[in-house]
């Protein structure tokens, strides 16, 4: 089971939505999909604006990318666009291979080493 940390990035005192930074796990694969799905659903239900920190991701497979794509779609449907922080090349290259860069809200040049 993936251990995922959720940290509050910006709390507003005026009642407006806060922004939460959600650290993705090192492995976003089929083996971790159920735990990751549960965590992402909690983020979706929180009503907060979410920034996905993908810096920890070292391994991603099609199941992981599909799950992240579904989350991006659902959060956009809730009126909160997905935001990314530090998407590593393993994620951006995998998304590019599957044609999911736009669906994930990634920029083609967003990948890092």
N, C-alpha and C positions, 0 to 999 in steps of 0.2 A: 504494500500500500504506500502510495506517495505521501510524503510529508510536505505540506505546502503551508507557507506562511502568508498571512494577510496582515498588512500593516496600513494604518491610516496615514495618508500623506498630507491631506489638507482638510482641517475641520473648520467649518464656518460657524460662527456664533449667531448668525441671523436666521437660522432655520432653513437655509438653502442646502442643496445637496452637497455632500462632501465628496471628495475624491479618494478612493481607496486604491492602493497599489497592491496588486496580487502577484506574488512571485510564483511563476510556473515551476514545476519540479524539474529535476535534472533529466528525467526520462518521461517523455510524453508519448507513450506507446500503448498498444492494446492491453498489455499487462497492467497498466496503471489507469486505464480508461474509466473504470467505474468510480474509483476514488476521485479522479480529476473531474469527472462529470458532476459528482455530488458537490464538490467545492465550487465549481463554476455556477451551478444552479443557486447556491447560497449567495454568490456574488450578484447574480442576476436579480434575485429576490430582495437584495438589500436596498435597492432603489438608488444606490450611489453611482456616481460616475466612476468607471473602472479603468485603471491603467494596468495593462498586462506587462509585467517585467519578465521578459524571456531570456534575460542574461544567463540564468542558471541552466537553461536547456542545452544538453549535450547530445541527446538522442531523440529523434521524432520519427514516427512512422505514419503511414496513411491513416490509421485509426485516430492517432493523435491530431493530425491535421484536420480530419473530418470533424472531430469533436470541437476543436478551436473554431472552425468555420461555422458550425452550428451555433456556438456561443456568440460569435461576431454577428451573425444574422439575428439572433434573438435579442441581443442587447441593442442593436440598431432599431429593431422593431419596437423596442421600448422607448425609443427616442434618445438613446444614449450611445453615441458612436464609440466603437472600441478604440482605445488608444494603446499604443505600444511604446515600451521603453526598452531599448537595447535588444533588438531582435537579432540573434546570432545567425551566421550564414547557414548553419544546419537547418534552421527553420525557414529562412527566406528561400534557400535553394530547393528544399523539399516542396514548399508552396509553389514555387515557379514550375517545378517538374509536373505538378498536378494541376496547374492553371488556377491556383487559389490565391494568388497575390492580391488581386482586387477584392475578392470575397472576404479575405481576412483583414482588409484595410491596411495592408503593408505597402510600402513603397519599394520598387525594385532595387533602389540603391540604399535601402535601410539596413541591410545585413552588415554585420561587423565580423571581425576575425574570430 
